[in-house]
Amino acid sequence: MAVDRRDWSVVRRVVLSVALVAPVATMLAAAGGPAAPSLGGPAASCCARLVADASFGPAAVSSSTALTGVGIVRAQRSSATAWRVVPPAPMQPAVLPVGVAKEAGLQVKTILAARAVSGLFPEIRDIGGVRPDALRWHPDGLAIDVMIPDWHSAAGVALGNRIVAFVLANSDRFGLDHVIWRNTLYLPDGTQRGGMGHYDHVHIATDGGGYPTGQEVYLR
């Protein structure tokens, strides 16, 4: 039987449509329908995932925040979308919790230094903050005193030395002004000077950075 060319054209279009639609239908059937944003589950820890945007509840940390190093960011709210991407756990910024320091009256960089020391050195059980003094450091919330347990022992001296080394290594992040420990004043530029006392605690002074507003997030 002869077939008109127009009929062959129709047949070719039908065959092509079936070839394109069939794989899509197969994938949708296997997946149970269009994929929805993942809200977690056993597989969620490996990959970035979508969760309900925290702007509809607690404040979310800005996505521009660095994921490494010690720093302070301002919490930001966004109402642009109902979803946000959450990176896998190893990539998430580690928020420093309140440590053992008395934070009332401290400025933000001083709080950051106190929390960082408290988080890294769990042996520290007491960090002093604001108190009356002839110099401005403690009264203005610019300094903390990291009390060293067994400060007269070799282990206590070694602990104090490690804290001094850590603070000096992070002087830019803390806005460090000076450190005093075991009769020596240390400056960020490497200058040292004796005759300073401070045998039972490490005195850490920063440039402050202003008083907290309550919107700060302190990151490792």
Residue pairs with C-beta under 8 A, 6 or more apart in sequence:
28 34
37 49
37 50
37 51
37 83
38 44
38 49
38 50
39 49
39 50
39 51
39 52
40 49
40 51
45 88
45 89
46 88
47 88
48 85
48 86
48 87
48 88
49 85
49 86
50 83
50 84
50 85
50 86
51 83
51 84
51 86
52 82
52 83
53 60
53 78
53 81
53 82
53 83
53 84
54 60
54 84
55 77
55 78
55 79
55 84
56 79
56 82
59 75
59 76
59 77
59 215
60 75
60 76
60 77
60 78
60 84
61 73
61 75
61 76
61 93
61 95
61 217
62 73
62 74
62 75
62 76
65 71
65 73
65 93
65 217
65 219
66 93
66 219
67 87
67 91
67 92
67 93
68 220
69 173
69 219
69 220
70 96
70 112
70 116
70 170
70 173
70 174
70 219
70 220
71 112
71 173
71 219
72 108
72 109
72 112
72 209
72 216
72 217
72 218
72 219
73 216
73 217
73 219
74 215
74 216
74 217
75 215
75 216
75 217
78 84
86 92
93 219
93 220
94 219
94 220
95 217
95 218
95 219
95 220
96 112
96 115
96 116
96 119
96 218
96 219
96 220
97 115
97 119
98 115
99 114
99 115
99 117
99 118
99 119
99 127
100 118
100 124
100 125
100 126
100 127
101 111
101 114
101 115
101 118
101 127
101 128
101 129
101 144
102 127
102 128
102 129
102 130
103 111
103 114
103 129
104 129
104 130
105 129
105 130
105 141
106 114
106 129
106 130
106 141
106 144
106 212
107 140
107 141
107 142
107 206
107 208
107 209
107 210
107 211
107 212
108 208
108 209
108 210
108 211
108 212
108 216
109 174
109 175
109 206
109 207
109 208
109 209
110 129
110 141
110 142
110 143
110 144
110 204
110 205
110 206
110 208
110 209
111 212
111 216
111 218
112 173
112 174
112 218
113 144
113 167
113 170
113 174
113 176
113 204
113 206
114 127
114 129
114 144
114 204
115 218
116 166
116 170
116 174
116 220
117 124
117 127
117 144
117 146
117 163
117 166
117 167
117 204
118 124
118 127
119 220
120 166
121 159
121 162
121 163
121 166
123 149
123 159
124 146
124 147
124 148
124 149
124 163
125 147
125 149
126 147
127 144
127 145
127 146
127 147
128 138
128 144
128 145
128 147
128 201
129 138
129 141
129 143
129 144
129 145
130 138
130 139
130 141
131 138
131 139
132 138
132 139
133 139
136 142
137 143
137 177
137 203
137 205
138 145
140 208
141 208
141 211
142 177
142 205
142 206
142 207
142 208
143 203
143 204
143 205
143 206
144 203
144 204
145 201
145 202
145 203
145 204
146 160
146 163
146 201
146 202
146 203
146 204
147 200
147 201
148 156
148 159
148 160
148 163
148 200
148 201
148 202
149 156
149 159
150 156
151 157
151 160
151 199
151 200
151 201
152 199
152 200
157 182
160 181
160 182
160 202
161 181
163 181
163 202
164 179
164 181
164 186
164 202
167 174
167 176
167 179
167 202
167 204
168 176
168 179
168 186
168 188
170 176
171 188
172 188
174 204
174 206
175 206
175 207
175 208
175 209
176 188
176 204
176 205
176 206
176 207
177 188
177 205
177 206
177 207
178 185
178 186
178 187
178 188
178 205
179 185
179 186
179 202
179 203
179 204
179 205
180 186
180 196
180 197
180 198
180 202
180 203
181 198
181 201
181 202
181 203
182 198
182 199
183 194
183 195
183 196
183 197
183 198
183 199
184 192
184 193
184 194
184 196
185 192
185 193
185 194
185 196
186 192
